[in-house]
Amino acid sequence: MKEILQYLFNHHTLSKSEAKAIMIEITQNKFNAAEVTAFISIFLMRNITLKELEGFREALLQMAVPVTLDASDAIDIVGTGGDGKNTINISTLTSFVVAGAGQKVTKHGNYGASTTTGSSNIFEELGYQFKNSSEKLNEDLERANICFLHAPYFHPAIQSVGILRKSLGLRTFFNLLGPLVNPAKPQYSMIGVYSLEIARIYQYLLQKDEKDFLLVHSMDGYDEISLTHDTKIITKNGEEIYSTEDLGFDSVNPESLNSGATTKEATKIFSNILHGKGTKQQNSVVLANAAVALHHTNKFGSYEDCLLMAHESLLGGKALRCLELLLE
């Protein structure tokens, strides 16, 4: 590792094969904590390259615990995190609304590292038991239309650096890898990204896949459709900027999306929203993301049709029912 670090300190970058080899060795615990921390820190000082991201991703997918799910047309709704906004868990809420609307969701997530509360923190606080058995995950998917894949259960590298990431408390390249390595390999993905530069790298990488992707970035820095500003949406077919009005909503106040200071606070807000007790602004953001996700699958009609379905799911109790069934 010393040679690798010196090479990178001299402003060099890694090839795809070099990045893959190093990530495999990290997975195999061949480096001590100080070495891995130094390696991660390099990418805090510069942006990751496309080749490096490709190599890291290939390694994680190669080393992943395999899973087989009966959902060839499922979607994952996930964000990179690391936008520093401390918002409510929009992607997880959106996942339940989308599941309630009839679209299968294979949600991939982790504990918060650069944020207070990640999706895994919410699921754990709600009493959900993490699983890595295909059989049990398929049961969840059949019963609740959604299953949750806790990233450390499937990716040894993510598990081995979890404590380091939490102690750093900063956005690292692992934030970028999480949305790219769902072991269920769903057909559709809606990924929120915190910067346009990262969106470009994702776009180049995902265009090589056979899967259908949709990238969202709020132009004021959120890794989701926040309705606090215009949103850029990128797909294989191009990119568009949408105003809040284009999406059918009024602008939202950033303070209304705050998740609180603790996991308990964040989970209470999460639960309130699914129970139909969310504020108008909280509901609006969740509904906008859900409608875009549903529309992305090309199965539910126009965006306006998808928005109506999202409304019925959230405010009609279908999303909550999916959560209740998942927790049974």
LOKEFI-164403 format. One record per residue: residue in one letter; x, y, z of N, C-alpha, C, O in turn. Coordinates in steps of 0.2 Angstrom, whole numbers, padded with zeros to 4 digits, always signed. Atoms other than C-alpha are relative to their C-alpha. Layout:
! residues N
aXYZXYZXYZXYZ;...
! end
This chain:
! residues 328
m+0004-0006+0000+0000+0000+0000+0004+0006+0000+0002+0011-0003;k-0004-0006+0000+0014+0012+0003+0002+0003-0007+0002+0009-0008;e-0001-0002+0007+0019+0012-0015-0006+0003-0004-0005+0008-0007;i+0006-0003+0003+0001+0015-0020-0001+0007+0002-0003+0011-0002;l+0002-0006-0002-0001+0029-0009+0005+0006-0002+0003+0011-0004;q-0004-0004+0002+0015+0037-0014-0001+0002-0008+0000+0008-0010;y+0002-0001+0007+0010+0035-0032-0006+0005-0001-0006+0010-0005;l+0006-0005+0000-0007+0044-0029+0002+0007+0003-0001+0012+0000;f-0002-0006-0003+0001+0057-0018+0004+0005-0006+0004+0011-0005;n-0003-0004+0005+0011+0062-0034-0004+0002-0006-0002+0003-0011;h+0005-0002+0005-0005+0066-0043-0001-0004-0006-0004-0002-0011;h+0002+0005+0005-0007+0050-0053-0007-0002+0002-0009-0002+0008;t+0006+0004-0001-0023+0041-0055+0001-0007-0001+0006-0009-0004;l+0000+0007+0001-0027+0023-0055-0004-0002-0007-0008+0001-0009;s+0003+0003+0005-0031+0012-0070-0006-0004+0002-0007-0005+0008;k+0005+0004-0002-0047+0002-0070+0002-0006+0004-0001-0008+0009;s-0002+0006-0003-0038-0014-0066+0004+0001+0006+0003-0003+0011;e-0003-0001-0006-0027-0006-0053-0005+0001+0006-0005-0001+0011;a+0006-0002-0005-0043+0001-0044-0003-0006+0002-0005-0007+0008;k+0003+0006-0002-0051-0016-0045+0004-0004+0005+0002-0007+0009;a-0004+0004-0004-0036-0025-0038+0001+0003+0007+0001-0001+0012;i-0001-0003-0007-0034-0013-0023-0007-0001+0004-0006-0003+0010;m+0007+0001-0003-0053-0014-0019+0000-0007+0002-0003-0009+0008;i+0001+0007-0002-0052-0033-0019+0005-0001+0006+0003-0005+0011;e-0004+0001-0006-0037-0032-0007-0003+0003+0006-0002+0001+0012;i+0004-0003-0005-0047-0020+0004-0005-0005+0003-0006-0006+0009;t+0005+0005-0002-0061-0033+0004+0003-0005+0004+0000-0008+0009;q-0004+0006-0003-0048-0046+0009+0003+0002+0007+0007-0002+0009;n-0003-0003-0006-0042-0035+0024+0007-0001+0000+0010-0002+0005;k-0008+0001+0001-0024-0035+0017+0003+0007+0003+0009+0007+0003;f-0003-0006-0002-0022-0017+0023-0002+0002+0007-0008+0000+0009;n+0002-0002-0007-0022-0010+0041-0005+0007-0001-0005+0010-0006;a+0004-0005+0000-0034+0004+0046+0003+0007-0002+0000+0011-0006;a-0004-0006+0002-0021+0018+0044+0001+0000-0007+0000+0006-0010;e-0002+0000+0008-0017+0013+0026-0007+0001-0003-0007+0005-0008;v+0007-0001+0004-0036+0012+0021-0002+0007+0001-0005+0010-0004;t+0002-0007-0001-0039+0029+0029+0004+0004-0004+0001+0009-0007;a-0004-0004+0004-0025+0036+0020-0002+0000-0007-0003+0005-0011;f+0002+0001+0006-0031+0029+0004-0007+0003-0002-0007+0007-0007;i+0007-0004+0001-0049+0035+0006+0001+0007+0000-0002+0011-0004;s-0001-0007-0001-0042+0052+0011+0002+0003-0007+0001+0009-0008;i-0002-0002+0006-0034+0054-0006-0006+0003-0004-0006+0008-0008;f+0006-0002+0004-0051+0055-0014-0005+0005+0003-0010+0007+0000;l+0003-0006-0003-0057+0068-0002+0003+0006-0003+0001+0012-0002;m-0004-0005+0003-0044+0079-0010-0001+0001-0008+0001+0007-0010;r+0001-0001+0007-0048+0076-0028-0006-0005-0002-0008-0009+0002;n+0006+0004+0002-0063+0069-0038+0003-0007-0003+0008-0008-0005;i-0001+0007+0003-0063+0050-0043-0001+0001-0007-0005+0005-0010;t+0000+0001+0007-0060+0046-0061-0005-0005-0002-0007-0010+0002;l+0005+0005+0003-0072+0036-0072+0003-0007+0001+0000-0012+0003;k-0003+0006+0000-0059+0022-0073+0001-0003+0007+0000-0009+0008;e-0001+0002-0007-0056+0022-0054-0007-0003+0002-0008-0008+0006;l+0007+0002-0002-0075+0021-0051-0002-0007-0003-0005-0011+0000;e+0001+0006+0004-0077+0007-0064+0004-0006+0003+0001-0011+0005;g-0004+0005-0003-0063-0003-0056-0003-0002+0007-0003-0008+0009;f+0003+0001-0007-0070-0001-0038-0006-0004-0001-0008-0008+0003;r+0006+0003+0001-0087-0005-0044+0000-0008-0002-0003-0012+0001;e-0001+0007+0002-0082-0021-0053+0003-0005+0006+0000-0010+0006;a-0003+0004-0005-0072-0027-0038-0006-0002+0005-0007-0007+0007;l+0005+0001-0005-0087-0025-0026-0005-0005-0003-0008-0009+0001;l+0005+0005+0003-0099-0034-0038+0003-0007-0001-0001-0012+0000;q-0003+0007+0001-0087-0048-0041+0001-0003+0007+0000-0009+0008;m-0001+0003-0006-0084-0050-0022-0007+0000+0004-0007-0003+0010;a+0006+0000-0004-0103-0048-0017-0003-0006+0001-0002-0011-0002;v+0004+0006-0001-0113-0061-0009-0006+0000-0005-0010+0005-0005;p+0005+0000+0006-0125-0067-0023-0007+0000+0003-0008-0003+0009;v+0007+0001-0001-0144-0065-0022-0004+0000-0006-0002+0003-0011;t+0004+0001+0005-0157-0070-0033-0007+0001+0002-0010-0002+0006;l+0007-0003-0001-0174-0061-0033-0005-0001-0006-0003+0000-0011;d+0005+0001+0005-0190-0065-0042-0003+0007-0002-0009+0008-0001;a+0003-0006+0002-0192-0047-0049+0005+0003-0005+0009+0007-0004;s-0004-0002+0006-0185-0044-0066-0001+0007-0002+0004+0010-0005;d+0002-0007+0002-0193-0027-0068+0000+0005+0007-0003+0009+0007;a+0000-0004-0006-0189-0020-0050+0004+0006-0001+0008+0007-0006;i-0004-0006+0000-0182-0003-0046+0003+0001+0006+0001-0001+0012;d-0003-0002-0006-0170+0004-0034+0000+0007+0000+0001+0011-0005;i+0000-0008-0001-0172+0022-0027+0005+0002+0005+0004+0000+0011;v-0006-0001-0005-0156+0028-0019+0004+0006-0002+0003+0009-0007;g-0004-0006+0001-0145+0043-0017+0007-0001+0002+0008-0006+0006;t-0007+0001-0002-0126+0045-0015+0000+0002+0007+0005+0000+0011;g-0001-0003-0006-0129+0055+0001+0006+0005-0001+0008+0006-0006;g-0006-0005+0000-0115+0067+0006-0001+0007-0003+0003+0010-0004;d+0001-0006+0003-0124+0082+0000+0000+0005+0006-0001+0011+0005;g-0001-0004-0006-0123+0089+0018-0007+0004+0002-0007+0009+0006;k+0007-0003-0001-0142+0094+0018-0004-0003+0006-0008+0001+0008;n+0004+0003-0005-0148+0083+0032-0007-0001-0001-0011+0002+0004;t+0007+0001+0002-0164+0079+0024-0004-0006+0003+0000-0011+0005;i+0004+0006-0002-0178+0067+0029+0002-0005-0005+0005-0004-0011;n-0002+0006+0004-0175+0050+0021-0005-0001-0006-0009-0005-0006;i+0004+0000+0006-0183+0054+0004+0000-0006-0004-0005-0008-0006;s+0000+0005+0005-0177+0040-0006-0003-0007+0003-0007-0010+0000;t+0003+0006-0003-0183+0027+0007-0008+0001+0001-0011-0004-0001;l+0007-0002+0000-0200+0036+0009-0003-0002-0007-0008-0004-0008;t+0002+0001+0007-0201+0036-0010-0001-0007-0002-0005-0009-0005;s+0000+0008+0002-0197+0017-0011-0007-0003+0003-0010-0007-0001;f+0007+0003-0002-0213+0013+0000-0006+0003-0004-0010-0001-0005;v+0006-0003+0004-0224+0025-0010+0000-0004-0007-0006-0005-0009;v+0000+0003+0006-0218+0017-0026-0002-0007+0001-0006-0010-0004;a+0003+0007-0001-0221-0001-0019-0007+0000+0001-0011-0004-0001;g+0007+0000-0001-0238+0004-0013-0004+0002-0006-0010+0000-0007;a+0003-0001+0007-0242+0010-0031+0000-0006-0004-0003-0006-0010;g+0000+0006+0004-0238-0007-0037+0006-0002-0004+0006-0007-0008;q-0007+0002+0003-0220-0007-0043+0005-0003+0005+0006+0000+0011;k-0005+0003-0005-0208-0019-0035+0006+0004+0001+0009+0007-0004;v-0006-0004-0002-0193-0011-0026+0005-0005+0004+0003-0008+0009;t-0005+0003-0003-0177-0019-0022+0005+0005+0003+0010+0007+0000;k-0003-0006-0003-0170-0006-0010+0007-0002+0003+0007-0006+0007;h-0007+0002-0002-0151-0006-0007+0002+0006+0004+0001+0012+0002;g-0002-0006-0004-0144+0005+0007+0004-0002+0006+0006-0008+0007;n-0005+0001-0005-0133+0007+0022-0001+0005+0006-0006+0009+0006;y+0000-0005-0006-0130+0016+0039+0002+0007-0003+0006+0007-0008;g-0003-0007+0002-0127+0035+0037+0007+0000+0002+0009-0002+0008;a-0007-0001-0001-0108+0038+0036+0001+0008+0001+0004+0010+0005;s-0001-0008+0000-0108+0057+0031-0006+0003+0002-0006+0009+0002;t+0006-0003-0002-0126+0060+0037-0002-0004+0007+0001-0009+0008;t+0002+0002-0006-0135+0057+0053-0003-0007+0000-0002-0011+0004;t+0004+0006+0001-0147+0044+0047+0000-0003-0007-0003+0001-0011;g+0001+0003+0007-0146+0032+0032-0006-0005+0000-0009-0005+0005;s+0006+0004+0001-0159+0020+0026+0001-0006+0005-0005-0008+0008;s-0001+0005-0005-0152+0006+0037-0001+0002+0007-0004-0002+0011;n+0001-0002-0006-0153+0016+0052-0008+0001+0001-0010-0001+0007;i+0008-0001-0001-0172+0020+0049-0003-0007+0000-0007-0009+0005;f+0002+0007+0000-0175+0001+0045+0001-0003+0007-0003-0006+0010;e-0002+0003-0007-0166-0004+0061-0004+0003+0005-0007-0001+0010;e+0004-0004-0006-0175+0009+0072-0007-0003-0001-0011-0003+0005;l+0007+0002+0000-0192+0003+0065-0001-0008+0002-0006-0010+0002;g+0000+0007-0002-0187-0015+0070+0000-0005-0005-0001-0011-0004;y-0001+0005+0006-0184-0023+0053+0007-0004+0001+0012-0001+0003;q-0005+0005-0001-0172-0038+0054+0004+0000-0007+0001-0003-0012;f-0004+0001+0006-0158-0037+0040+0000-0007-0002+0001-0012+0002;k+0000+0007+0002-0158-0052+0029+0005+0000-0006+0006+0005-0010;n-0004+0001+0006-0146-0059+0016-0001-0007-0004+0002-0009-0008;s+0003+0007+0003-0156-0075+0011-0004+0002-0006-0009+0006-0005;s+0004-0002+0006-0163-0074-0006-0007-0002+0001-0012+0001-0001;e+0007+0003-0001-0178-0085+0000-0004+0005+0005-0009+0007+0003;k+0003-0005-0004-0182-0072+0014-0001+0006-0003-0007+0009-0002;l+0001-0006+0004-0180-0057+0003-0005-0001-0005-0009+0004-0006;n+0005+0001+0005-0191-0065-0010-0007+0000+0004-0012+0002+0001;e+0006+0000-0004-0204-0068+0004-0002+0008+0001-0008+0009+0001;d+0001-0007-0001-0203-0049+0008-0003+0003-0006-0008+0007-0006;l+0001-0003+0007-0204-0044-0010-0007-0002-0002-0011+0002-0004;e+0007+0002+0001-0220-0055-0012-0005+0003+0004-0010+0004+0002;r+0005-0002-0005-0228-0050+0003-0001+0008+0000-0007+0010+0001;a+0000-0007-0001-0224-0031+0004+0001+0004-0006+0001+0010-0006;n-0002-0003+0006-0219-0027-0014+0007+0004+0000+0009+0007-0004;i-0007-0003-0001-0202-0021-0007+0004-0005+0004+0002-0008+0009;c-0004+0003-0005-0187-0029+0001+0006+0005+0001+0007+0009-0003;f-0006-0004-0002-0171-0021+0009+0006-0004+0000+0007-0009+0004;l-0007+0003+0000-0153-0026+0005+0004+0005+0004+0007+0010+0001;h-0005-0003-0004-0142-0020+0019+0007-0001-0003+0010-0006-0002;a-0006+0001+0004-0126-0016+0010+0006-0004+0003+0009-0008+0000;p-0006+0004-0003-0113-0023+0023-0002-0008+0000+0003-0011+0000;y+0001+0007+0000-0122-0040+0022+0002-0003-0007+0002-0009-0007;f-0002+0002+0006-0118-0041+0004+0007+0002-0003+0009-0001-0008;h-0006-0002+0002-0102-0032+0002+0005+0000+0005+0005+0005+0009;p-0005+0001-0006-0087-0037+0013+0004+0007+0000+0006+0009+0006;a-0004-0006+0000-0077-0021+0008-0004+0006+0003-0001+0009+0007;i+0004-0005-0003-0092-0010+0013+0000-0001+0008+0000+0004+0012;q+0001+0002-0007-0093-0019+0030+0007+0002+0003+0007+0004+0009;s-0006-0001-0003-0074-0018+0033+0002+0007+0001+0006+0009+0005;v-0002-0007+0000-0073+0001+0030-0005+0004+0004-0005+0010+0004;g+0006-0004-0003-0089+0005+0039+0002+0004+0006+0000+0010+0007;i-0002-0003-0006-0081+0010+0056+0004+0006-0002+0004+0012+0000;l-0004-0006+0003-0068+0021+0046-0004+0005-0003-0003+0011-0001;r+0004-0006+0003-0081+0030+0036-0004+0004+0005-0004+0010+0005;k+0003-0004-0005-0091+0034+0051+0004+0004+0005+0002+0010+0006;s-0005-0004-0004-0076+0040+0061+0002+0006-0004+0003+0011-0001;l-0002-0006+0005-0071+0051+0046-0006+0005+0000-0005+0011+0000;g+0006-0005+0000-0089+0058+0045+0000+0004-0006-0004+0009-0006;l-0001-0004+0006-0085+0064+0028-0003-0004-0006-0003-0010-0006;r+0002+0003+0006-0091+0060+0010+0006-0003-0003+0011+0000-0004;t-0006+0003+0003-0080+0047+0003-0002-0003-0007-0008-0003-0009;f+0002+0004+0007-0080+0037-0014-0005-0005+0001-0008-0008-0003;f+0005+0005-0001-0090+0024-0005-0007+0002-0001-0012-0001-0002;n+0007-0003+0001-0105+0036-0006-0002-0001-0007-0007-0002-0009;l+0001+0000+0007-0103+0035-0025-0001-0008-0002-0005-0009-0007;l+0000+0007+0002-0101+0016-0025-0007-0003+0002-0010-0008-0002;g+0006+0004-0002-0117+0011-0015-0005+0000-0005-0008-0006-0006;p+0006+0000+0005-0130+0016-0028+0002-0004-0006-0003-0006-0010;l-0002+0004+0006-0120+0006-0041+0001-0007+0001+0002-0011-0004;v-0002+0007-0001-0118-0010-0033-0006-0004+0004-0004-0009+0008;n+0005+0003-0003-0135-0016-0028+0000-0008-0003+0000-0009-0009;p-0001+0007+0002-0133-0035-0028-0006-0004-0004-0005-0009-0007;a+0005+0002+0003-0150-0038-0034-0001+0002-0008-0004-0001-0012;k+0000-0002+0007-0146-0029-0051-0007+0002-0003-0009-0001-0008;p+0007-0002+0002-0163-0021-0053+0000+0003-0007+0005+0006-0009;q+0001-0002+0007-0169-0017-0071+0000+0008+0000+0003+0011-0004;y+0000-0007+0000-0172+0001-0066+0003+0003+0006+0003+0000+0012;s-0003-0003-0005-0163+0013-0055-0001+0008+0000+0000+0011-0006;m+0001-0007-0001-0167+0031-0049+0005+0002+0005+0005+0000+0011;i-0005-0001-0004-0151+0038-0042+0001+0008+0001+0001+0011-0004;g-0001-0007-0002-0149+0055-0033+0007+0001+0001+0011-0002+0004;v-0007-0001-0001-0132+0063-0035+0001+0007+0002-0003+0012+0001;y-0001-0006-0004-0125+0078-0025+0004+0005-0005+0004+0011-0003;s-0003-0005+0004-0115+0086-0040-0001-0002-0007-0002-0008-0009;l+0000+0001+0007-0116+0088-0059+0006-0004-0002+0005-0008-0007;e-0006+0004+0002-0098+0082-0060-0001-0007+0001+0001-0011-0004;i+0002+0007-0001-0103+0066-0052-0005-0003-0004-0005-0009-0007;a+0005+0002+0004-0118+0065-0062+0002-0002-0007+0000-0007-0010;r-0003+0002+0006-0108+0065-0078+0004-0007+0000+0004-0011-0005;i-0004+0006-0001-0096+0051-0072-0005-0006+0000-0004-0011-0003;y+0005+0005+0000-0112+0041-0068-0003-0002-0006-0004-0007-0009;q+0003+0001+0006-0119+0044-0084+0004-0004-0005+0002-0008-0009;y-0004+0004+0005-0104+0038-0094+0000-0007+0002+0001-0012-0002;l+0000+0007-0002-0103+0022-0083-0006-0004-0001-0006-0009-0004;l+0006+0003+0000-0121+0018-0083-0003-0001-0007-0007-0006-0009;q+0002+0001+0007-0123+0020-0102+0002-0006-0003+0000-0009-0008;k-0003+0006+0003-0113+0005-0104-0004-0007+0002-0003-0012+0000;d+0005+0006-0003-0126-0006-0094-0006-0001-0004-0008+0004-0008;e+0006+0001+0003-0141-0014-0101-0006+0003+0004-0012+0003+0001;k+0005-0003-0005-0151-0007-0086-0002+0007-0002+0001+0010-0005;d+0003-0006+0001-0162+0008-0087+0002+0005+0006-0001+0003+0012;f-0002-0005-0005-0155+0023-0076-0004+0006-0001-0005+0009-0006;l+0002-0007+0000-0162+0040-0071+0004+0003+0006+0004+0001+0012;l-0004-0004-0005-0151+0052-0062-0003+0007+0002-0006+0010-0003;v+0003-0007-0002-0158+0067-0052+0005+0004+0004+0008+0001+0008;h-0004-0005-0004-0149+0082-0045-0004+0007+0000-0005+0010-0005;s+0003-0006-0001-0157+0097-0038+0006+0006-0001+0011+0005+0002;m-0005-0004+0002-0148+0112-0044+0003+0004+0005+0008+0008+0004;d-0004-0003-0006-0144+0119-0027+0003-0005+0005+0005-0004+0010;g-0005+0005-0003-0135+0103-0022-0003-0006+0004+0001-0010+0007;y+0003+0006-0003-0147+0090-0016+0000-0006-0004+0000-0005-0010;d-0001+0006+0004-0145+0072-0021-0007-0003-0001-0008-0009+0000;e+0007+0002+0001-0164+0071-0024-0004+0005-0003-0001+0011-0004;i+0005-0005+0002-0179+0080-0031-0002+0004+0007-0006+0001+0010;s+0002-0003-0006-0180+0093-0017-0005+0005+0000-0008+0007+0005;l+0005-0005+0001-0192+0105-0024+0002+0007+0003-0002+0012+0003;t-0003-0007-0002-0181+0119-0017+0003+0004-0005+0004+0010-0005;h-0003-0003+0006-0174+0123-0034-0002-0004-0006-0005-0010-0005;d+0001+0004+0006-0175+0117-0052+0004-0007+0001+0009-0008+0005;t-0003+0007+0000-0170+0098-0055+0002-0002-0006-0001-0001-0011;k-0003+0003+0006-0159+0091-0068-0001-0008+0000+0000-0011+0005;i+0001+0007+0001-0164+0074-0074+0003-0003-0006+0003+0000-0011;i-0004+0003+0005-0153+0063-0084-0001-0007-0001-0002-0011+0004;t+0001+0007+0002-0157+0047-0093+0004-0002-0006+0008+0002-0009;k-0003+0002+0006-0150+0037-0108-0002+0004-0006+0002+0004-0011;n+0002-0003+0006-0160+0047-0119+0001+0008+0000-0001+0011-0004;g-0002-0007-0001-0153+0064-0113-0002+0003+0006-0002-0001+0011;e+0001-0003-0006-0156+0077-0100-0005+0006-0001-0005+0009-0006;e+0005-0006+0000-0169+0090-0095+0001+0003+0007+0002+0000+0012;i+0001-0003-0006-0171+0103-0082-0007+0002+0002-0010+0004-0003;y+0007-0001-0002-0188+0104-0073+0000+0005+0006+0003+0004+0011;s+0001-0005-0006-0194+0118-0062-0005-0004+0005-0008-0009+0003;t+0005+0003-0004-0205+0114-0047-0007+0000-0003-0011-0005-0002;e+0007-0001+0003-0220+0120-0057-0001-0006-0005-0006-0009-0006;d+0001+0005+0005-0216+0108-0071-0002-0007+0003-0005-0011+0000;l+0001+0006-0004-0217+0094-0058-0007+0000+0003-0009-0005+0006;g+0007-0001-0003-0234+0100-0052+0000+0002+0007-0005+0001+0011;f+0000-0002-0007-0229+0108-0035+0003+0007+0000+0006+0010-0004;d-0003-0006-0002-0225+0124-0027+0007-0001+0003+0009-0007+0005;s-0007+0001-0003-0207+0127-0021+0000-0001+0007-0005+0001+0011;v+0000+0002-0007-0202+0120-0004+0005+0004+0003+0011+0005+0001;n-0005-0003-0004-0193+0128+0010+0005-0005+0003+0003-0010+0005;p-0005+0005-0002-0176+0119+0014-0001-0002+0007+0000-0008+0009;e+0001+0001-0007-0180+0120+0033-0005-0006+0001-0005-0010+0006;s+0006+0005-0001-0196+0109+0030+0003-0007-0001-0001-0012+0000;l-0002+0007+0002-0185+0094+0024+0005-0002+0005+0008-0008+0004;n-0005+0002-0005-0174+0094+0040-0002-0007+0003-0008-0008+0005;s+0002+0007-0003-0173+0076+0047+0001+0000+0008+0000-0005+0011;g-0001+0000-0007-0168+0081+0065+0007-0002+0001+0011-0003-0003;a-0007+0001-0002-0152+0078+0075+0002-0008+0001+0007-0009+0002;t-0002+0007-0002-0154+0059+0079-0004-0004-0004-0009-0002-0008;t+0004+0005+0004-0160+0043+0071-0007+0000+0003-0012-0001-0001;k+0007+0000-0003-0175+0043+0083-0005+0006-0003-0010+0004-0005;e+0004-0005+0003-0181+0060+0077-0001-0001-0007-0007+0000-0010;a+0001+0002+0007-0178+0055+0059-0005-0005-0001-0009-0005-0006;t+0005+0006+0001-0188+0039+0061-0007+0002+0002-0012+0000-0001;k+0006-0002-0001-0202+0048+0069-0003+0004-0005-0009+0004-0007;i+0002-0003+0005-0203+0060+0055-0002-0004-0006-0007-0003-0009;f+0001+0005+0005-0202+0046+0043-0007-0004+0001-0011-0004-0004;s+0006+0003-0002-0216+0037+0052-0006+0004-0001-0012+0002-0004;n+0005-0005+0000-0227+0052+0053-0002+0001-0008-0008+0001-0009;i+0002-0001+0007-0226+0055+0034-0004-0006-0003-0009-0005-0007;l+0004+0006+0003-0231+0037+0030-0007-0001+0003-0011-0004+0000;h+0006+0001-0003-0245+0038+0042-0005+0006-0002-0010+0007+0001;g+0004-0005+0003-0252+0053+0032+0000+0006+0005-0004+0011+0004;k-0001-0006-0004-0246+0066+0045+0005+0004-0002+0007+0009+0002;g-0005-0004+0002-0233+0074+0035-0002+0007-0002-0008+0008-0003;t+0002-0006+0002-0233+0092+0031-0001+0000-0007+0001-0004-0011;k+0001-0001+0007-0238+0098+0014+0007+0000-0004+0007-0003-0009;q-0006-0001+0004-0220+0102+0009+0004-0007+0000+0007-0009-0005;q-0004+0006+0000-0213+0085+0015-0004-0005-0004+0000-0009-0008;n+0004+0004+0005-0227+0076+0006+0001+0001-0007+0002-0003-0011;s-0001-0002+0007-0224+0086-0010+0007-0003-0002+0007-0006-0008;v-0006+0002+0003-0206+0081-0011+0000-0008-0001+0003-0010-0006;v+0000+0008+0001-0209+0062-0008-0005-0001-0006-0003-0006-0010;l+0004+0001+0006-0223+0063-0021+0003+0001-0006+0002-0003-0011;a-0003-0002+0006-0213+0071-0034+0005-0005-0002+0006-0007-0007;n-0005+0006+0001-0199+0058-0032-0003-0006-0002-0001-0010-0006;a+0003+0006+0001-0211+0044-0032-0003+0000-0007-0003-0005-0011;a+0003+0000+0007-0220+0050-0048+0005+0000-0005+0004-0004-0010;v-0005+0001+0005-0204+0052-0057+0003-0007+0000+0004-0010-0006;a-0003+0007+0000-0198+0035-0052-0005-0005-0003-0003-0009-0007;l+0005+0004+0003-0215+0027-0057+0000+0001-0008+0000-0004-0012;h+0000-0002+0007-0214+0036-0074+0006-0003-0003+0006-0004-0009;h-0006+0003+0002-0196+0030-0076-0001-0007-0003+0002-0009-0008;t+0001+0007+0002-0202+0012-0078-0004-0001-0006-0005-0006-0009;n+0004+0001+0006-0214+0016-0093-0005-0005+0001-0008-0007-0004;k+0005+0005-0001-0227+0005-0085-0007+0003+0002-0012+0000+0002;f+0005-0002-0004-0239+0017-0077-0003+0007-0004-0007+0011+0000;g+0003-0005+0004-0244+0030-0091+0004+0007+0001+0010+0006+0002;s-0003-0007+0000-0240+0049-0091+0003+0001+0007+0001-0002+0012;y-0002-0002-0006-0231+0058-0077-0006+0002+0004-0006+0001+0010;e+0006-0002-0003-0248+0065-0072-0004-0006+0003-0006-0006+0009;d+0003+0007-0003-0255+0047-0070+0004-0002+0006+0001-0005+0011;c-0004+0003-0005-0240+0042-0060+0000+0004+0007+0000+0002+0012;l+0001-0004-0006-0242+0057-0048-0007-0001+0003-0007-0001+0009;l+0006+0002-0003-0260+0052-0045+0001-0006+0004-0002-0007+0009;m-0002+0006-0003-0254+0035-0041+0004+0001+0006+0002-0003+0011;a-0004-0001-0006-0241+0041-0029-0005+0003+0005-0004+0002+0011;h+0005-0003-0004-0255+0052-0021-0004-0005+0004-0004-0005+0010;e+0004+0005-0003-0266+0037-0018+0004-0005+0004+0002-0007+0009;s-0004+0005-0004-0252+0026-0012+0002+0004+0007+0001+0000+0012;l-0002-0003-0006-0246+0039+0001-0006+0002+0004-0006+0000+0010;l+0006-0002-0004-0262+0047+0007-0005-0005+0000-0010-0004+0005;g+0005+0005-0001-0272+0032+0004+0002-0006+0004-0002-0011+0005;g-0002+0005-0005-0262+0021+0016+0004-0006-0003+0006-0010+0000;k-0003+0006+0003-0255+0009+0003+0008+0000+0002+0010-0006+0003;a-0007+0000-0001-0237+0014+0006+0001-0002+0008+0006-0006+0009;l-0001+0002-0007-0239+0012+0025-0002-0007+0001+0002-0011+0005;r+0002+0007+0000-0247-0005+0022+0006-0004-0002+0008-0009+0001;c-0006+0003+0002-0231-0010+0013+0005-0001+0005+0008-0006+0006;l-0004+0000-0006-0221-0005+0028-0002-0005+0005+0002-0009+0008;e+0002+0004-0005-0232-0014+0040+0001-0008-0002+0003-0012+0002;l-0001+0007+0002-0231-0030+0029+0007-0002+0000+0009-0008+0002;l-0007+0002+0000-0212-0029+0028+0002-0001+0007+0006-0005+0008;l-0002+0001-0007-0211-0028+0047-0003-0006+0004-0002-0007+0010;e+0004+0006-0003-0223-0043+0050+0005-0006+0002+0003-0011+0005;
! end
